[in-house]
Amino acid sequence: MTSEYTLAEGLYLYPTPAGAYYAVSSLEMDKPRQFLRRLLQYPETPLLTLDNLRRLMNYDDEKSVWNYYITARNCGGYKVLINQKSTR
């Protein structure tokens, strides 16, 4: 499947302090917490790639990844910074 969206190259994902707190502040396992908890388990700051987003979101298909990513970005639901440089 060819997507109408693309990700910028050379960007990294890492949780904000608020995102890290949100991930561990409750036992509830909503999608944002699942995403953040998986991200916190990475030994190094992962690149922003479709494959990494699939693993972090636990989705198999590209359309679901884009739907979740765009919805979260548009509603300000991200507790993850996307940066050009690894911080770990």
N, C-alpha and C positions, 0 to 999 in steps of 0.2 A: 504494500500500500504506500503510495506516495502522499506525503502530507503537504498541506499548504503552509505549514509552519516550519521554522528552522530555529535551532538554538545557536547562539553566538559561541564561537570557539574560545577556549582558554579561560573559561569562567569556572569557579569552584562553588560548591555548596557547603555552608556551615551554619550551625544553629546560632541564633542570637541568644544572649543571656535569657531573655524572656521565653524563647523557644525551648531552651534546655530546661528551664523551670516548669514550663507548661507540660513538657514530656513526662516529667517525673512527679508532678504535683497531685496526680490522681491515678487510681488503678483503672479508671475508665479507658477503654481501648478504641477511641474514635479514630478516623482516618488520619487526622493531623498528628495525633500522638503516636500512632503506629509509624508514620513517616519519620517523625523526629527521633523516635527510639531506634529505628534502624540506622538513621544517619549518625546518631551518637555511638553506635557500635563499630563504625568504620575506624580502622587503625590510622588512616590518613584522610585528609580532606578530599572528598571525591570531586572529580570534574563534573560539570553540568553537561551530562550526555543523556540521550534518550534511554540507553541501556541502564545507566545508573538510576534514572528516574523510575524506570520500570521496576527495578529491584526494590527501591525505596518505597514505592507506592504499592508494590505487590500486585501489579497489573500485567497481563500478558500482551494485550493489544495496544497498539499505538494510539488509537482513537480515545480510549479510556484515559491514557496518560495525559494527552493534550487537554481533554475535557476537564480533568481534575486540576491540572496545572493552571490553565487559563482561568477557571472559575475562582481558584484560590488567589491568584494574582489580582483579579479584578475586584474581589471583595476585601482585599487587604488582609487575607487570612494567612499570609506567609509569616512564619516566625523563623525564616531561614534567610540568610544573606547570600546574595550571588555576587561574587567578587572576582576580580581578575587575578588575584594572587592567593595562594594557599596560606592559611594562617596557622597551621599546625606544623 
